[in-house]
Structures are given as structure tokens and as C-alpha cells.
Amino acid sequence: PPVIQAPASAATPAPTPAAADSKKILIVGIGGCGAKVLKVFTGIPGSKIFDLLLVDTDKDSMALCPDIPAIHPEANWTTDTGMGCGGDPMKGERAIARERARLTQSIGGHDFLVAVGGLGGGTATGGVHTIASVVKNLSIPSVFLLTTPFSFESYTKRNNAEQCLKDLQSVTEVLVPLPNDLL
């Protein structure tokens, strides 16, 4: 049988603004750095085209974004005062891993995810792997933009960040480390 080709004028139509609006984009801020980034996004005109979610263990940095939906793990998995993980990635990992069900519920239903955070401390360094694995299990396309410590910061912070990046390579689609020295 002959092959029938569509006329050139019958090319795929450009997406309408309504079709573009139907995509649900989620920006997840992880830890204190993520909270600061999300605070900036709240002031952008037209920011209703994406959803925001803050995942943090520090009540003070969460107070920067009072109008953003947030997941705040129970204080007994972080410092006793609810003031973060004290730079301990193991505390961050335990705290965020306990919130897997809430993360799955909050992230599910989105078509694309952008995660932002700063590595080297506790919450993002320890918890980003859990978030990445939830995103991977939900098969949501994603980009992880994570800052790394300044070159003058402690060996421990830089080592924690490097190990986190190595661990994330197997569970992320796009991983973009952003050295603080270049920002």
C-alpha cells in the first residue's frame, strides 16, 4: 500500500496556553538553603504556574516561608529544640526518611519536579536521597540543583557534599552541583 503523508499545513499545532497550564510543576526546597530559594520564588509575578514545597527540620528557616506548604519532621529526629540537624547528615537522613509517605503524597500528581538545596550540612545532605528515591519511584522527570560548600569551608562539609553527590547519581535523572565559589 502507498504511504500517505500529511500535507505540510497539517503540522502538529503549537500547544495552547491552556495546555501549558495543565502541566503541574513542583519546586521543592530542601533545608535552609532551599527555604531561602523558595522565599525568592514567592515574590515572582506569575508564580502560580508552579507549586512549592519546603522540606526542612529547622523551624526558624521554615518561618521564612509561612505561606508555603511544608513538611517538618518530628523534633525528636533532629535537635531537641527543632532547630535543624546541627550539621549532622545522619539526623537529616533519619528525619526525612520518616516522612516518606507525606513526601509521596505531596510530590505525587506532578508532571515535573525541581529540587533545590545546599549540601554540606544536615537536612539537605542527609534527606535529598530520600526525596530523589520518592521522585524516581513516582517516575516524575526531575532536576536536582544542589549547591556545594565554599572551598574554604571545613573538610567535613565538603566531604559530606561529595559523598552525597556520588550517592545521588544512581537515583537522579539530572543532577547539577553548583559550587558556592562560582555563585
ROSE-4610 file (N, C-alpha, C; in Angstrom, 1 decimal, always signed):
// ROSE-4610
residu = [P/P/P/P/P/P/V/V/V/I/I/I/Q/Q/Q/A/A/A/P/P/P/A/A/A/S/S/S/A/A/A/A/A/A/T/T/T/P/P/P/A/A/A/P/P/P/T/T/T/P/P/P/A/A/A/A/A/A/A/A/A/D/D/D/S/S/S/K/K/K/K/K/K/I/I/I/L/L/L/I/I/I/V/V/V/G/G/G/I/I/I/G/G/G/G/G/G/C/C/C/G/G/G/A/A/A/K/K/K/V/V/V/L/L/L/K/K/K/V/V/V/F/F/F/T/T/T/G/G/G/I/I/I/P/P/P/G/G/G/S/S/S/K/K/K/I/I/I/F/F/F/D/D/D/L/L/L/L/L/L/L/L/L/V/V/V/D/D/D/T/T/T/D/D/D/K/K/K/D/D/D/S/S/S/M/M/M/A/A/A/L/L/L/C/C/C/P/P/P/D/D/D/I/I/I/P/P/P/A/A/A/I/I/I/H/H/H/P/P/P/E/E/E/A/A/A/N/N/N/W/W/W/T/T/T/T/T/T/D/D/D/T/T/T/G/G/G/M/M/M/G/G/G/C/C/C/G/G/G/G/G/G/D/D/D/P/P/P/M/M/M/K/K/K/G/G/G/E/E/E/R/R/R/A/A/A/I/I/I/A/A/A/R/R/R/E/E/E/R/R/R/A/A/A/R/R/R/L/L/L/T/T/T/Q/Q/Q/S/S/S/I/I/I/G/G/G/G/G/G/H/H/H/D/D/D/F/F/F/L/L/L/V/V/V/A/A/A/V/V/V/G/G/G/G/G/G/L/L/L/G/G/G/G/G/G/G/G/G/T/T/T/A/A/A/T/T/T/G/G/G/G/G/G/V/V/V/H/H/H/T/T/T/I/I/I/A/A/A/S/S/S/V/V/V/V/V/V/K/K/K/N/N/N/L/L/L/S/S/S/I/I/I/P/P/P/S/S/S/V/V/V/F/F/F/L/L/L/L/L/L/T/T/T/T/T/T/P/P/P/F/F/F/S/S/S/F/F/F/E/E/E/S/S/S/Y/Y/Y/T/T/T/K/K/K/R/R/R/N/N/N/N/N/N/A/A/A/E/E/E/Q/Q/Q/C/C/C/L/L/L/K/K/K/D/D/D/L/L/L/Q/Q/Q/S/S/S/V/V/V/T/T/T/E/E/E/V/V/V/L/L/L/V/V/V/P/P/P/L/L/L/P/P/P/N/N/N/D/D/D/L/L/L/L/L/L]
num = [1/1/1/2/2/2/3/3/3/4/4/4/5/5/5/6/6/6/7/7/7/8/8/8/9/9/9/10/10/10/11/11/11/12/12/12/13/13/13/14/14/14/15/15/15/16/16/16/17/17/17/18/18/18/19/19/19/20/20/20/21/21/21/22/22/22/23/23/23/24/24/24/25/25/25/26/26/26/27/27/27/28/28/28/29/29/29/30/30/30/31/31/31/32/32/32/33/33/33/34/34/34/35/35/35/36/36/36/37/37/37/38/38/38/39/39/39/40/40/40/41/41/41/42/42/42/43/43/43/44/44/44/45/45/45/46/46/46/47/47/47/48/48/48/49/49/49/50/50/50/51/51/51/52/52/52/53/53/53/54/54/54/55/55/55/56/56/56/57/57/57/58/58/58/59/59/59/60/60/60/61/61/61/62/62/62/63/63/63/64/64/64/65/65/65/66/66/66/67/67/67/68/68/68/69/69/69/70/70/70/71/71/71/72/72/72/73/73/73/74/74/74/75/75/75/76/76/76/77/77/77/78/78/78/79/79/79/80/80/80/81/81/81/82/82/82/83/83/83/84/84/84/85/85/85/86/86/86/87/87/87/88/88/88/89/89/89/90/90/90/91/91/91/92/92/92/93/93/93/94/94/94/95/95/95/96/96/96/97/97/97/98/98/98/99/99/99/100/100/100/101/101/101/102/102/102/103/103/103/104/104/104/105/105/105/106/106/106/107/107/107/108/108/108/109/109/109/110/110/110/111/111/111/112/112/112/113/113/113/114/114/114/115/115/115/116/116/116/117/117/117/118/118/118/119/119/119/120/120/120/121/121/121/122/122/122/123/123/123/124/124/124/125/125/125/126/126/126/127/127/127/128/128/128/129/129/129/130/130/130/131/131/131/132/132/132/133/133/133/134/134/134/135/135/135/136/136/136/137/137/137/138/138/138/139/139/139/140/140/140/141/141/141/142/142/142/143/143/143/144/144/144/145/145/145/146/146/146/147/147/147/148/148/148/149/149/149/150/150/150/151/151/151/152/152/152/153/153/153/154/154/154/155/155/155/156/156/156/157/157/157/158/158/158/159/159/159/160/160/160/161/161/161/162/162/162/163/163/163/164/164/164/165/165/165/166/166/166/167/167/167/168/168/168/169/169/169/170/170/170/171/171/171/172/172/172/173/173/173/174/174/174/175/175/175/176/176/176/177/177/177/178/178/178/179/179/179/180/180/180/181/181/181/182/182/182/183/183/183]
x = [+0.8/+0.0/+0.9/+0.4/+1.2/+1.2/+2.3/+2.4/+1.8/+0.9/+0.2/+0.8/+1.3/+1.9/+0.9/+0.9/+0.1/+0.6/-0.2/+0.3/+1.1/+2.0/+2.8/+2.0/+0.8/+0.0/-0.7/-0.6/-1.3/-0.3/+0.8/+1.8/+1.1/+1.8/+1.3/+1.1/-0.1/-0.4/+0.5/+0.8/+1.5/+0.6/+1.2/+0.4/-0.3/-1.5/-2.2/-1.8/-2.0/-1.7/-2.4/-3.6/-4.4/-3.7/-3.1/-2.4/-1.1/-0.4/+0.8/+0.5/-0.7/-1.0/-1.4/-1.8/-2.2/-1.1/+0.2/+1.3/+1.5/+1.8/+1.9/+3.4/+4.0/+5.5/+5.6/+6.5/+6.7/+8.2/+8.4/+9.7/+9.8/+10.8/+11.0/+12.2/+12.1/+13.2/+13.6/+14.8/+15.3/+16.3/+16.0/+16.9/+16.8/+17.7/+17.8/+18.0/+18.9/+19.2/+17.9/+17.3/+16.0/+15.0/+14.9/+13.9/+14.2/+15.4/+15.8/+15.5/+15.7/+15.3/+13.8/+13.1/+11.6/+11.1/+11.7/+11.3/+11.3/+12.4/+12.5/+11.4/+11.1/+10.0/+8.6/+8.4/+7.1/+6.8/+7.9/+7.7/+7.7/+7.9/+7.9/+6.5/+6.3/+4.9/+4.7/+3.5/+3.2/+3.6/+4.0/+4.5/+3.4/+2.2/+1.1/+1.2/+2.2/+2.3/+3.0/+3.5/+4.2/+3.8/+3.9/+3.6/+5.0/+4.9/+6.1/+5.9/+7.0/+7.0/+8.4/+8.3/+9.5/+9.6/+10.8/+11.1/+12.3/+12.1/+13.1/+12.9/+14.0/+14.0/+14.2/+14.4/+14.7/+13.5/+12.9/+11.7/+12.0/+13.2/+13.5/+13.5/+14.2/+14.2/+12.8/+12.0/+10.7/+9.8/+10.1/+9.4/+9.6/+10.7/+10.9/+9.8/+9.2/+8.2/+6.9/+6.2/+5.0/+3.8/+3.8/+2.7/+2.9/+4.1/+4.4/+4.1/+3.5/+3.3/+4.6/+4.6/+5.9/+5.8/+6.8/+7.0/+8.1/+7.7/+8.6/+8.6/+9.7/+9.8/+9.7/+9.3/+9.2/+10.5/+10.4/+11.6/+12.5/+12.0/+12.8/+13.8/+13.7/+14.7/+15.7/+15.5/+16.5/+17.1/+17.4/+17.8/+16.6/+16.8/+15.7/+14.9/+15.4/+14.6/+13.9/+14.1/+13.5/+14.3/+15.5/+16.4/+17.3/+16.8/+17.6/+18.3/+19.3/+20.0/+21.4/+21.7/+23.1/+24.2/+24.0/+25.0/+25.3/+24.4/+24.6/+23.8/+24.4/+23.6/+22.8/+23.3/+22.6/+21.2/+21.2/+20.0/+19.0/+19.6/+18.8/+18.2/+19.0/+18.5/+17.4/+17.6/+16.5/+15.3/+15.4/+14.2/+13.4/+14.1/+13.3/+12.8/+13.6/+13.2/+11.8/+11.6/+10.4/+9.2/+9.4/+8.4/+8.1/+8.5/+8.4/+7.0/+6.0/+4.6/+4.1/+4.4/+4.0/+4.6/+5.9/+6.6/+5.9/+5.6/+5.0/+3.6/+2.9/+1.6/+1.7/+2.7/+2.9/+3.5/+4.3/+5.0/+4.2/+3.4/+2.6/+1.6/+1.4/+0.4/+1.1/+2.4/+3.1/+3.7/+3.9/+4.5/+6.0/+6.5/+7.9/+8.3/+9.5/+10.0/+11.4/+11.6/+12.9/+13.1/+14.3/+14.6/+15.9/+15.8/+16.9/+17.3/+18.6/+19.1/+20.6/+21.1/+22.6/+23.1/+24.2/+24.8/+26.0/+26.3/+27.3/+26.8/+25.6/+25.0/+24.3/+23.1/+22.4/+21.2/+20.2/+18.9/+19.0/+19.5/+19.6/+20.6/+21.7/+22.7/+22.2/+21.5/+21.0/+19.7/+18.8/+17.5/+17.2/+18.1/+17.9/+17.8/+18.5/+18.5/+17.1/+16.4/+15.0/+14.1/+14.2/+13.4/+13.6/+14.9/+15.2/+14.6/+14.7/+14.1/+12.6/+11.9/+10.5/+10.1/+10.9/+10.6/+10.9/+11.9/+12.2/+11.1/+10.6/+9.6/+8.3/+8.0/+6.8/+7.0/+8.2/+8.5/+8.2/+8.6/+8.4/+9.8/+9.8/+11.0/+11.5/+12.8/+13.2/+14.6/+14.9/+16.2/+16.6/+17.7/+18.2/+19.3/+19.1/+20.1/+20.6/+21.8/+22.3/+23.7/+23.7/+25.0/+25.9/+27.2/+28.3/+29.0/+29.6/+30.3/+31.4/+31.7/+32.8/+34.1/+35.1/+36.4/+37.0/+36.7/+37.4/+36.6/+35.5/+34.7/+35.4/+34.9/+35.6/+35.6/+36.6/+36.8/+35.5/+35.0/+33.8/+32.6/+32.4/+31.3/+31.5/+32.7/+33.0/+32.9/+33.4/+33.4/+32.0/+31.1/+29.7/+29.0/+29.3/+28.6/+29.1/+30.4/+30.9/+30.3/+30.2/+29.6/+28.1/+27.4/+26.0/+25.8/+26.6/+26.5/+26.8/+27.8/+28.1/+26.8/+26.2/+25.1/+23.9/+23.7/+22.6/+22.6/+23.8/+24.0/+23.1/+22.9/+22.1/+20.6/+20.2/+18.7/+18.1/+19.0/+18.5/+18.6/+17.8/+17.8/+18.8/+18.7/+19.6/+20.0/+21.3/+21.9/+22.9/+22.6/+23.5/+24.1/+25.4/+26.1/+26.5/+26.2/+26.5/+27.5/+28.8/+29.8/+29.5/+29.5/+29.3/+30.3/+31.6/+32.6/+32.3/+31.5/+31.1/+29.9/+29.1/+27.9/+28.2]
y = [-1.2/+0.0/+1.2/+2.3/+3.5/+4.2/+4.9/+5.7/+7.0/+7.4/+8.7/+9.6/+10.7/+11.7/+12.9/+13.4/+14.6/+15.8/+16.7/+17.9/+18.7/+19.6/+20.4/+21.3/+21.7/+22.6/+21.9/+20.6/+19.9/+19.5/+20.3/+20.0/+20.1/+19.5/+19.5/+20.9/+21.2/+22.6/+22.9/+24.1/+24.6/+24.5/+24.1/+24.0/+25.3/+25.3/+26.4/+26.8/+28.0/+28.4/+27.5/+27.1/+26.2/+24.9/+24.3/+23.1/+23.2/+24.3/+24.5/+24.6/+25.2/+25.4/+24.1/+23.1/+21.8/+21.0/+21.3/+20.7/+21.2/+20.2/+20.6/+20.5/+21.6/+21.7/+21.9/+21.2/+21.3/+21.7/+22.8/+23.2/+22.8/+21.9/+21.5/+22.2/+22.9/+23.4/+22.5/+22.1/+21.2/+21.9/+21.9/+22.6/+24.1/+24.7/+26.2/+26.9/+26.3/+26.9/+26.8/+25.7/+25.5/+26.5/+26.8/+27.8/+29.2/+29.5/+30.8/+31.0/+29.9/+29.9/+30.0/+29.3/+29.3/+30.7/+31.3/+32.7/+33.6/+33.5/+34.3/+34.0/+32.7/+32.4/+32.9/+33.1/+33.6/+35.1/+35.8/+37.2/+37.3/+36.2/+36.3/+36.4/+37.5/+37.5/+36.3/+35.8/+34.6/+33.3/+33.4/+32.2/+31.2/+31.4/+30.4/+29.3/+29.4/+28.3/+27.1/+27.2/+26.0/+26.0/+24.8/+24.6/+24.6/+24.9/+25.0/+24.0/+23.4/+22.6/+22.7/+23.0/+23.1/+21.9/+21.3/+20.1/+20.6/+20.8/+21.3/+20.8/+20.8/+20.4/+21.6/+22.8/+24.0/+24.9/+25.1/+25.9/+27.4/+27.9/+29.3/+29.5/+28.6/+28.7/+28.5/+27.7/+27.5/+28.7/+29.5/+30.7/+31.8/+31.6/+32.5/+32.3/+31.2/+30.9/+30.4/+31.3/+30.9/+30.5/+30.9/+30.6/+29.4/+28.8/+27.7/+26.4/+25.4/+24.1/+23.5/+22.9/+22.4/+21.0/+20.3/+19.0/+19.3/+19.2/+19.4/+18.2/+17.4/+16.1/+16.4/+15.4/+15.5/+15.9/+16.8/+17.3/+16.2/+15.1/+14.1/+13.4/+13.7/+13.1/+14.2/+15.4/+16.4/+16.9/+18.2/+18.7/+18.8/+18.8/+18.8/+20.0/+21.1/+22.4/+22.6/+21.6/+21.8/+22.7/+22.9/+23.9/+23.2/+22.3/+21.7/+20.4/+20.0/+18.8/+19.0/+20.3/+20.6/+20.2/+20.2/+19.8/+18.3/+17.5/+16.1/+15.4/+14.9/+14.3/+13.1/+12.3/+11.2/+11.6/+12.7/+13.1/+13.6/+14.3/+14.7/+13.5/+12.5/+11.3/+10.6/+10.4/+9.8/+10.6/+11.9/+12.8/+12.8/+12.9/+12.9/+11.5/+10.5/+9.1/+8.8/+9.3/+9.1/+9.7/+10.7/+11.4/+10.9/+9.7/+9.2/+9.2/+8.8/+8.8/+10.2/+11.1/+12.5/+13.1/+12.7/+13.2/+12.6/+11.3/+10.7/+11.3/+11.6/+12.3/+13.7/+14.4/+15.8/+15.9/+15.0/+15.0/+14.4/+13.4/+12.7/+13.6/+13.3/+14.1/+15.3/+15.4/+16.5/+15.9/+16.7/+16.3/+16.5/+17.4/+17.8/+18.3/+18.0/+18.4/+19.1/+20.2/+20.8/+20.8/+20.3/+20.3/+21.2/+22.0/+22.9/+22.8/+22.9/+22.8/+23.0/+23.1/+23.3/+22.1/+21.5/+20.3/+20.7/+19.8/+20.0/+20.0/+20.5/+20.5/+19.2/+19.3/+18.1/+17.7/+18.7/+18.3/+17.9/+18.8/+18.5/+17.4/+17.4/+16.4/+15.0/+14.9/+13.6/+13.2/+14.2/+13.9/+13.9/+14.5/+14.6/+13.2/+12.2/+10.9/+10.3/+10.5/+10.0/+10.7/+12.0/+12.7/+12.3/+12.1/+11.6/+10.2/+9.3/+8.0/+8.0/+8.9/+9.0/+9.5/+10.5/+11.0/+9.9/+9.2/+8.1/+7.0/+6.6/+5.6/+6.1/+7.4/+8.0/+8.3/+8.0/+8.3/+9.7/+10.6/+12.1/+12.6/+13.2/+13.8/+14.9/+15.0/+15.9/+16.4/+17.6/+18.2/+18.6/+18.2/+18.5/+19.5/+20.7/+21.8/+22.0/+21.5/+21.5/+22.2/+23.2/+23.9/+23.1/+23.3/+22.6/+23.7/+23.3/+24.2/+25.0/+26.2/+27.0/+26.2/+26.5/+25.8/+26.0/+27.2/+27.4/+26.8/+26.2/+25.5/+24.2/+23.7/+22.6/+21.3/+20.5/+19.3/+18.4/+18.3/+17.5/+17.9/+19.2/+19.7/+19.3/+19.6/+19.3/+17.8/+17.0/+15.5/+15.0/+15.5/+15.2/+15.5/+16.7/+17.1/+16.2/+15.9/+15.0/+13.6/+13.1/+11.7/+11.7/+12.8/+12.9/+12.9/+13.7/+13.7/+12.4/+11.6/+10.3/+9.4/+9.4/+8.6/+9.0/+10.2/+10.7/+10.3/+10.0/+9.7/+8.6/+7.6/+6.4/+6.6/+7.7/+7.8/+9.1/+9.9/+11.2/+11.1/+11.8/+12.0/+13.1/+14.2/+15.4/+15.9/+15.9/+16.4/+17.5/+18.7/+19.8/+20.3/+20.0/+20.6/+22.0/+22.9/+24.4/+24.8/+24.9/+25.3/+26.7/+26.8/+28.2/+29.2/+28.7/+29.5/+30.2/+29.6/+30.2/+31.0/+30.9/+31.6/+33.0]
z = [+0.0/+0.0/+0.0/-0.7/-0.7/+0.6/+0.9/+2.1/+1.9/+2.8/+2.7/+3.7/+3.2/+4.1/+4.3/+5.5/+5.8/+5.1/+4.6/+4.0/+5.0/+4.5/+5.4/+6.3/+5.8/+6.6/+7.8/+7.8/+8.9/+9.9/+10.1/+11.2/+12.5/+13.5/+14.8/+15.3/+15.8/+16.3/+17.5/+17.7/+18.9/+20.1/+21.2/+22.4/+22.8/+23.2/+23.6/+25.1/+25.5/+26.9/+27.9/+27.6/+28.5/+28.6/+27.5/+27.6/+28.4/+28.2/+29.0/+30.5/+30.8/+32.2/+32.9/+32.1/+32.6/+33.2/+32.9/+33.5/+34.9/+35.8/+37.2/+37.5/+37.8/+38.2/+39.7/+40.3/+41.7/+42.0/+42.8/+43.2/+44.7/+45.0/+46.4/+46.9/+48.0/+48.7/+49.9/+49.9/+51.0/+51.9/+53.2/+54.2/+54.1/+54.9/+55.0/+53.7/+52.8/+51.5/+50.7/+50.7/+49.9/+50.4/+51.7/+52.2/+51.6/+51.6/+51.0/+49.6/+48.8/+47.4/+47.2/+48.0/+47.8/+48.2/+49.2/+49.6/+48.4/+47.6/+46.4/+45.4/+45.2/+44.3/+44.6/+45.9/+46.3/+45.8/+45.5/+45.1/+43.6/+42.8/+41.4/+40.8/+40.0/+39.3/+38.5/+38.5/+37.7/+38.3/+39.6/+40.3/+40.6/+40.1/+40.2/+39.2/+38.3/+37.3/+37.9/+39.1/+39.7/+41.2/+41.8/+43.2/+43.9/+45.2/+46.1/+47.2/+47.7/+48.9/+49.6/+50.9/+51.7/+52.6/+52.6/+53.4/+54.3/+55.6/+56.4/+57.9/+58.6/+60.0/+61.0/+60.4/+61.2/+61.2/+62.4/+62.5/+62.1/+62.4/+62.0/+60.5/+59.8/+58.3/+57.7/+58.3/+57.8/+58.0/+59.0/+59.3/+58.2/+57.4/+56.2/+55.2/+55.2/+54.1/+54.8/+55.5/+56.2/+55.3/+54.0/+53.2/+52.2/+52.4/+51.5/+52.2/+51.6/+52.2/+52.6/+53.8/+54.3/+54.9/+54.9/+55.7/+56.7/+58.0/+59.1/+59.9/+59.8/+60.6/+62.1/+62.8/+64.3/+64.9/+65.9/+66.5/+67.1/+67.5/+68.2/+67.2/+65.9/+65.0/+64.6/+65.1/+64.8/+66.2/+66.3/+67.6/+68.5/+69.8/+70.8/+70.6/+70.1/+70.0/+68.7/+67.8/+66.4/+65.6/+65.9/+65.2/+64.2/+63.4/+62.4/+62.9/+62.1/+62.4/+63.0/+63.2/+63.7/+62.8/+61.5/+60.5/+60.5/+61.0/+61.0/+59.9/+58.8/+57.7/+58.2/+59.2/+59.6/+60.2/+61.0/+61.6/+60.4/+59.4/+58.3/+57.6/+57.4/+56.7/+57.4/+58.7/+59.6/+59.6/+59.7/+59.8/+58.5/+57.4/+56.1/+55.7/+56.0/+55.7/+56.4/+57.6/+58.3/+57.7/+56.8/+56.1/+54.7/+54.4/+53.0/+52.5/+53.4/+53.0/+52.7/+53.5/+53.2/+52.0/+51.8/+50.6/+49.3/+49.4/+48.2/+47.9/+49.0/+48.8/+48.2/+48.7/+48.3/+46.9/+46.5/+45.2/+44.1/+44.5/+43.5/+42.8/+41.5/+40.8/+40.0/+40.2/+39.5/+38.2/+37.2/+36.0/+35.9/+36.7/+36.7/+38.0/+38.5/+39.8/+39.7/+40.4/+40.5/+42.0/+42.4/+43.8/+44.0/+45.0/+45.3/+46.8/+47.0/+48.4/+48.4/+49.6/+49.8/+50.5/+50.0/+50.6/+51.5/+52.4/+53.4/+54.8/+55.0/+56.4/+56.7/+57.3/+57.8/+57.0/+56.9/+56.3/+54.8/+54.0/+52.6/+52.3/+52.9/+52.6/+53.0/+54.1/+54.6/+53.9/+53.6/+53.2/+51.7/+50.9/+49.5/+48.8/+49.3/+48.7/+48.8/+50.0/+50.2/+49.2/+49.0/+48.1/+46.7/+46.3/+45.0/+44.7/+45.7/+45.5/+45.4/+46.1/+46.0/+44.6/+44.1/+42.8/+41.7/+41.9/+40.9/+41.0/+42.2/+42.3/+41.6/+41.7/+41.0/+39.5/+39.0/+37.6/+37.1/+38.0/+37.6/+37.1/+35.9/+35.4/+36.4/+36.7/+37.7/+37.4/+38.1/+38.1/+39.5/+39.9/+41.3/+41.2/+41.7/+41.7/+43.1/+43.4/+44.8/+44.8/+45.8/+46.0/+46.8/+46.5/+47.3/+48.1/+49.2/+50.1/+49.4/+50.0/+49.6/+49.8/+49.0/+49.1/+50.5/+51.2/+52.4/+53.6/+53.3/+54.4/+54.8/+55.9/+56.5/+55.6/+55.9/+55.1/+55.3/+56.5/+56.7/+55.9/+55.8/+54.9/+53.5/+53.0/+51.6/+51.3/+52.2/+52.1/+52.1/+53.0/+53.1/+51.8/+51.2/+50.0/+48.8/+48.7/+47.7/+47.7/+48.9/+49.1/+48.7/+49.1/+48.8/+47.2/+46.5/+45.1/+44.4/+45.0/+44.4/+44.7/+45.8/+46.1/+45.3/+44.9/+44.1/+42.7/+42.1/+40.7/+40.3/+41.1/+40.7/+40.8/+41.5/+41.6/+41.0/+40.4/+39.8/+38.3/+37.6/+36.2/+35.8/+36.4/+36.1/+37.5/+37.7/+39.0/+38.6/+39.1/+38.8/+40.1/+40.3/+41.5/+41.2/+42.1/+41.9/+43.0/+42.6/+43.6/+44.1/+45.4/+46.0/+45.6/+45.3/+44.9/+43.6/+42.7/+41.4/+41.5/+42.5/+42.6/+43.2]
